[in-house]
Amino acid sequence: MTAGSARLAPYLLTGPALLVCLCLLLAPLGATVLLSFYDWGQYKGIVEEFTLKNWIEVVSDSYFLEVFLRTLRIALAVTVLSMLLGIPEAYILNRMSPPWRGIFLLIVIGPLLISVVARTLGWALLLGSTGILNQGLISLGLLKTPVEFMFSETGVIIALTHVLVPFMILSVWASLQRLDPQVENAAISLGATPSAVLRRVVLPQVVPGILSGAVIVFALAASAFATPAIIGGRRLKVAATLAYDEILNTLNWPLGGKTGTTDDYTDAWFVGFDPDITIGVWVGLDQKKPIGSNMTGAEAALPIWMDIMKAWIGDRKEPPQFASPGNIVFVTVDKGSGDPAPDGTPGAIQEAFIAGTQPGSIR
């Protein structure tokens, strides 16, 4: 092999992986960042006009600040708990004899073979007010009433720690593999206590493993979606669930008598029209805070809209006659699921949609 080929070999070997990373990771992230500089309107959709409005809103709005601080708080707590649980477990695992080490290593990585959703649903059963944990503590007399683990930061931290602690164990264990056990024996023979050996001999040599494990756990905890969504519910927002909701809330904006909510009942709206006027009612607070349980558009905004329309119609008896705009289609949908339904289906209603956004048209 020539000198030139030897220099090119690392690039040729890593090239395919870098290309995959570029196409599947960097390109979507770049497109998302670019999209964040575009404008958006309820009726005009995404407009390719450069603006800093979205970034200013994220930085200046206390609602987003609260969500990001909660995400940071949960990620830090999960990282610290994973270190406290994972470092001793990795050390014990390293000191085991080979047969037992293999068994317990399988136990450690076994949960990683199960879907994170399945594991989180298991924690939901354990942490519920009627779950095994609460009922067991009540039976032992340690509690009088159930502790609300579900839909709380505590529950999310517990479930995420269970999901992510194997990554800390494996990172620290990999560092311990490079540590010569005779170094510990030598320190003990020179008069060092077991605690001094751990503090001054073992710990300094496994710091790289601890740091790499902490980075992995923190990154996965900060970007976790399934566990906060299931254990935290719709009310306990973190960065991942916030991004999910914000993106979905910009799709399928209907026109006419279609109810909607955004930001998980932090506001509600209803828009309706007749030939001469279109009236929209929005209900919310000056800050993005919940307005109440089940405060959908039909509950919070529709009654106000009906009062306004009654005042507008007045004594008019005859129903208005008008042709719907060309870009509006009327679809009969099931009131419960929102799916298209045949005309005359019991419980079905007719709704108006912008053409191309009606149920069944988007795949």
C-alpha positions as CSV (number, residue, x, y, z in Angstrom):
1,M,0.0,0.0,0.0
2,T,1.4,3.4,-1.0
3,A,1.6,6.3,1.4
4,G,-1.2,8.1,-0.4
5,S,-3.5,5.1,-0.1
6,A,-2.7,4.7,3.6
7,R,-3.7,8.3,4.2
8,L,-7.0,7.9,2.3
9,A,-7.9,4.6,4.0
10,P,-9.5,6.1,7.1
11,Y,-11.6,8.5,5.0
12,L,-12.7,5.7,2.7
13,L,-13.6,3.4,5.7
14,T,-15.6,6.1,7.5
15,G,-17.1,7.7,4.4
16,P,-20.2,5.5,4.2
17,A,-21.1,6.0,7.8
18,L,-20.5,9.8,7.6
19,L,-22.8,9.8,4.5
20,V,-25.5,8.0,6.3
21,C,-25.2,10.3,9.2
22,L,-25.3,13.4,6.9
23,C,-28.4,12.1,5.1
24,L,-30.4,10.7,8.0
25,L,-29.4,13.1,10.8
26,L,-27.8,16.4,9.7
27,A,-30.1,17.0,6.7
28,P,-33.4,16.7,8.7
29,L,-32.0,18.8,11.5
30,G,-30.8,21.4,9.1
31,A,-34.2,21.5,7.4
32,T,-35.9,21.9,10.8
33,V,-33.6,24.8,11.8
34,L,-34.3,26.4,8.4
35,L,-38.1,26.0,8.9
36,S,-37.8,27.7,12.3
37,F,-36.9,31.0,10.4
38,Y,-40.1,30.9,8.3
39,D,-43.3,32.7,9.2
40,W,-46.6,30.9,9.8
41,G,-50.2,31.9,9.9
42,Q,-53.4,30.1,10.8
43,Y,-54.9,30.6,7.4
44,K,-51.9,31.1,5.2
45,G,-49.8,28.2,6.6
46,I,-46.0,28.2,6.3
47,V,-44.7,31.3,4.5
48,E,-41.1,31.3,3.2
49,E,-40.3,34.7,4.6
50,F,-37.3,35.1,6.9
51,T,-38.3,36.1,10.4
52,L,-36.9,35.8,13.9
53,K,-40.4,35.8,15.4
54,N,-40.4,32.1,16.4
55,W,-37.0,32.4,18.1
56,I,-38.0,35.6,20.0
57,E,-41.2,33.9,21.2
58,V,-39.3,30.8,22.5
59,V,-36.7,33.0,24.3
60,S,-39.1,35.6,25.7
61,D,-42.2,33.5,26.6
62,S,-42.2,32.2,30.1
63,Y,-44.2,29.1,29.1
64,F,-41.3,27.8,26.9
65,L,-38.8,28.8,29.6
66,E,-40.8,26.7,32.2
67,V,-40.8,23.7,29.8
68,F,-37.1,23.9,29.1
69,L,-36.2,24.3,32.8
70,R,-38.4,21.3,33.6
71,T,-36.7,19.2,30.9
72,L,-33.2,20.3,32.3
73,R,-34.3,19.5,35.8
74,I,-35.6,16.0,34.9
75,A,-32.5,15.2,32.8
76,L,-30.1,16.2,35.6
77,A,-32.0,14.2,38.2
78,V,-32.0,11.1,36.0
79,T,-28.3,11.5,35.3
80,V,-27.4,11.8,39.0
81,L,-29.6,8.9,40.0
82,S,-28.1,6.8,37.2
83,M,-24.6,7.6,38.4
84,L,-25.5,6.7,42.0
85,L,-27.1,3.4,40.9
86,G,-24.9,2.5,38.0
87,I,-21.3,3.1,39.3
88,P,-21.6,0.7,42.3
89,E,-23.4,-1.9,40.1
90,A,-20.7,-1.7,37.4
91,Y,-18.0,-2.1,40.1
92,I,-19.7,-5.2,41.6
93,L,-20.3,-6.6,38.1
94,N,-16.5,-6.2,37.3
95,R,-15.5,-8.1,40.5
96,M,-17.8,-11.0,39.8
97,S,-16.5,-14.4,38.6
98,P,-17.0,-15.0,34.8
99,P,-20.1,-17.2,35.0
100,W,-22.0,-14.9,37.4
101,R,-20.8,-11.8,35.5
102,G,-22.4,-13.1,32.3
103,I,-25.7,-13.8,34.0
104,F,-25.9,-10.4,35.7
105,L,-24.7,-8.6,32.5
106,L,-27.7,-10.2,30.7
107,I,-30.0,-9.0,33.5
108,V,-28.6,-5.5,33.1
109,I,-29.0,-5.3,29.3
110,G,-32.2,-7.4,29.3
111,P,-34.6,-4.4,29.7
112,L,-33.0,-2.8,26.6
113,L,-34.4,-5.6,24.5
114,I,-38.0,-4.6,25.5
115,S,-39.7,-1.7,23.9
116,V,-39.4,1.5,25.9
117,V,-43.2,2.0,25.5
118,A,-43.9,-1.5,27.0
119,R,-41.5,-0.7,30.0
120,T,-43.1,2.7,30.5
121,L,-46.6,1.2,30.5
122,G,-45.4,-1.2,33.1
123,W,-44.3,1.7,35.3
124,A,-47.7,3.3,34.7
125,L,-49.3,0.2,36.3
126,L,-46.9,0.3,39.2
127,L,-47.0,4.0,39.9
128,G,-50.8,4.6,39.6
129,S,-52.9,5.4,42.6
130,T,-54.2,1.8,42.6
131,G,-50.9,0.4,41.5
132,I,-48.7,-2.1,43.3
133,L,-46.4,0.5,44.8
134,N,-49.0,2.6,46.4
135,Q,-51.2,-0.3,47.5
136,G,-48.1,-2.0,49.0
137,L,-47.1,1.1,51.0
138,I,-50.6,1.5,52.2
139,S,-50.8,-2.2,53.3
140,L,-47.6,-1.8,55.2
141,G,-49.0,1.3,57.0
142,L,-46.4,3.6,55.6
143,L,-49.0,5.6,53.7
144,K,-52.6,6.6,54.4
145,T,-53.5,7.9,51.0
146,P,-51.8,7.1,47.6
147,V,-48.9,9.3,46.5
148,E,-49.5,10.8,43.1
149,F,-46.5,9.5,41.1
150,M,-48.4,9.5,37.8
151,F,-48.5,12.8,35.9
152,S,-45.6,14.2,38.1
153,E,-41.9,14.9,37.6
154,T,-41.1,12.2,40.3
155,G,-42.8,9.5,38.3
156,V,-41.1,10.6,35.1
157,I,-37.7,10.6,36.8
158,I,-38.3,7.1,38.3
159,A,-39.3,5.6,34.9
160,L,-36.5,7.3,32.9
161,T,-33.9,6.2,35.5
162,H,-35.0,2.6,35.0
163,V,-34.8,3.0,31.2
164,L,-31.4,4.7,31.1
165,V,-29.4,3.3,34.0
166,P,-28.1,0.4,31.9
167,F,-26.2,2.9,29.7
168,M,-24.4,4.2,32.7
169,I,-23.6,0.7,33.9
170,L,-22.2,-0.4,30.6
171,S,-20.1,2.8,30.2
172,V,-18.5,2.5,33.6
173,W,-18.0,-1.3,33.3
174,A,-16.1,-0.8,30.0
175,S,-13.7,1.5,31.8
176,L,-13.3,-0.9,34.6
177,Q,-12.3,-3.6,32.1
178,R,-9.1,-1.7,31.5
179,L,-8.2,-1.5,35.2
180,D,-5.7,-4.1,36.4
181,P,-7.1,-5.7,39.6
182,Q,-3.5,-6.1,40.9
183,V,-3.3,-2.3,41.3
184,E,-6.0,-2.5,44.0
185,N,-4.2,-5.3,45.7
186,A,-1.0,-3.4,45.6
187,A,-2.6,-0.4,47.2
188,I,-4.1,-2.5,50.0
189,S,-0.7,-4.2,50.6
190,L,0.7,-0.7,51.1
191,G,-1.8,0.0,53.9
192,A,-4.6,1.8,52.0
193,T,-8.1,1.3,53.3
194,P,-10.8,-0.1,50.9
195,S,-12.5,3.3,50.8
196,A,-9.1,5.0,50.0
197,V,-8.6,2.4,47.2
198,L,-12.0,3.2,45.7
199,R,-11.5,7.0,46.0
200,R,-7.8,7.3,45.0
201,V,-7.2,4.3,42.7
202,V,-10.4,3.1,41.1
203,L,-12.4,6.3,40.7
204,P,-9.8,8.4,38.9
205,Q,-9.4,5.7,36.3
206,V,-13.1,5.3,35.6
207,V,-13.9,9.0,35.3
208,P,-13.9,8.8,31.5
209,G,-16.5,6.0,31.6
210,I,-18.6,8.0,34.1
211,L,-18.4,11.1,31.9
212,S,-19.4,9.3,28.8
213,G,-22.2,7.5,30.6
214,A,-23.4,10.8,32.0
215,V,-23.4,12.4,28.6
216,I,-25.4,9.5,27.1
217,V,-27.9,9.4,29.9
218,F,-28.4,13.2,30.0
219,A,-28.9,13.4,26.2
220,L,-31.4,10.5,26.1
221,A,-33.3,11.9,29.2
222,A,-33.5,15.4,27.8
223,S,-34.8,14.2,24.4
224,A,-37.1,11.4,25.7
225,F,-40.6,11.4,24.4
226,A,-42.4,8.1,25.1
227,T,-41.8,8.0,28.9
228,P,-42.7,11.7,29.6
229,A,-45.8,11.4,27.4
230,I,-47.1,8.3,29.1
231,I,-46.0,8.9,32.8
232,G,-46.2,12.7,32.7
233,G,-49.4,12.9,30.6
234,R,-50.5,15.8,28.5
235,R,-50.1,18.4,31.2
236,L,-46.5,17.8,32.2
237,K,-44.7,19.1,29.1
238,V,-41.0,18.6,28.3
239,A,-39.1,19.7,25.3
240,A,-39.9,16.6,23.1
241,T,-43.6,16.6,23.8
242,L,-43.8,20.4,23.4
243,A,-42.1,20.1,19.9
244,Y,-44.5,17.2,19.0
245,D,-47.6,19.2,19.9
246,E,-46.4,22.5,18.3
247,I,-45.7,20.7,15.0
248,L,-49.0,18.8,15.0
249,N,-51.0,21.9,15.9
250,T,-49.9,23.6,12.6
251,L,-51.5,20.9,10.5
252,N,-55.0,20.4,9.2
253,W,-56.4,23.8,10.1
254,P,-60.0,23.6,9.2
255,L,-62.4,26.3,8.1
256,G,-66.1,26.9,9.1
257,G,-67.6,25.3,12.1
258,K,-64.6,23.2,13.2
259,T,-63.5,23.3,16.8
260,G,-59.9,23.1,17.9
261,T,-57.5,23.5,20.7
262,T,-53.8,24.2,20.9
263,D,-51.1,23.7,23.5
264,D,-53.2,21.2,25.5
265,Y,-56.1,23.3,26.6
266,T,-54.1,26.4,27.2
267,D,-56.5,28.0,24.7
268,A,-59.6,27.0,22.7
269,W,-61.2,28.4,19.6
270,F,-64.2,28.1,17.3
271,V,-64.8,29.6,13.9
272,G,-68.1,29.8,12.1
273,F,-69.6,31.7,9.2
274,D,-72.7,32.7,7.3
275,P,-72.8,34.5,3.9
276,D,-72.1,37.9,5.4
277,I,-69.8,37.4,8.3
278,T,-67.1,35.0,9.6
279,I,-66.8,35.0,13.4
280,G,-63.9,33.4,15.3
281,V,-63.8,33.1,19.1
282,W,-60.6,32.5,21.0
283,V,-60.5,31.8,24.7
284,G,-57.2,31.8,26.7
285,L,-55.0,33.6,29.1
286,D,-52.4,36.3,28.3
287,Q,-49.8,33.6,29.2
288,K,-49.7,30.0,28.0
289,K,-51.3,28.4,31.0
290,P,-54.0,25.8,31.2
291,I,-57.5,27.2,31.2
292,G,-59.1,24.1,32.7
293,S,-59.7,20.4,32.2
294,N,-61.6,19.5,29.0
295,M,-61.8,23.1,27.9
296,T,-62.1,22.3,24.3
297,G,-63.4,24.6,21.6
298,A,-66.8,23.1,21.9
299,E,-66.8,23.7,25.7
300,A,-65.1,27.1,26.1
301,A,-65.5,28.9,22.8
302,L,-68.7,27.6,21.1
303,P,-71.2,29.0,23.7
304,I,-69.7,32.5,23.2
305,W,-69.8,32.1,19.5
306,M,-73.4,31.1,19.6
307,D,-74.4,34.2,21.6
308,I,-72.6,36.4,19.1
309,M,-74.2,34.7,16.2
310,K,-77.7,35.0,17.8
311,A,-77.2,38.7,18.2
312,W,-76.0,39.0,14.6
313,I,-78.9,37.0,13.1
314,G,-81.5,38.8,15.2
315,D,-85.1,38.2,14.1
316,R,-84.1,36.6,10.7
317,K,-86.3,33.6,10.1
318,E,-85.3,32.4,6.6
319,P,-82.0,30.4,6.4
320,P,-79.4,32.1,4.3
321,Q,-78.7,30.8,0.8
322,F,-75.2,30.9,-0.4
323,A,-72.7,28.8,-2.4
324,S,-69.6,27.6,-0.5
325,P,-66.2,28.8,-1.7
326,G,-64.6,26.6,-4.3
327,N,-61.7,25.5,-2.0
328,I,-64.1,24.3,0.8
329,V,-65.5,20.8,0.9
330,F,-68.1,19.4,3.3
331,V,-67.5,15.9,4.7
332,T,-69.7,13.8,6.9
333,V,-67.5,12.6,9.8
334,D,-68.0,10.5,12.9
335,K,-68.4,12.9,15.9
336,G,-66.4,10.7,18.2
337,S,-63.4,9.6,16.0
338,G,-63.4,12.3,13.3
339,D,-63.2,9.7,10.6
340,P,-65.3,9.9,7.4
341,A,-68.7,8.3,7.7
342,P,-71.5,7.5,5.3
343,D,-74.3,10.1,5.0
344,G,-77.1,9.3,7.5
345,T,-74.8,7.5,10.0
346,P,-76.2,7.9,13.5
347,G,-74.1,10.4,15.5
348,A,-72.3,11.7,12.4
349,I,-72.0,15.4,11.7
350,Q,-71.1,17.4,8.6
351,E,-68.0,19.6,8.8
352,A,-66.3,22.0,6.5
353,F,-62.6,21.7,5.5
354,I,-60.1,23.4,3.2
355,A,-59.9,21.1,0.1
356,G,-57.0,18.6,0.6
357,T,-57.1,18.7,4.4
358,Q,-60.3,16.7,4.9
359,P,-60.1,13.3,6.7
360,G,-58.8,10.6,4.4
361,S,-57.0,13.0,2.1
362,I,-53.7,13.1,3.9
363,R,-51.5,10.0,4.1
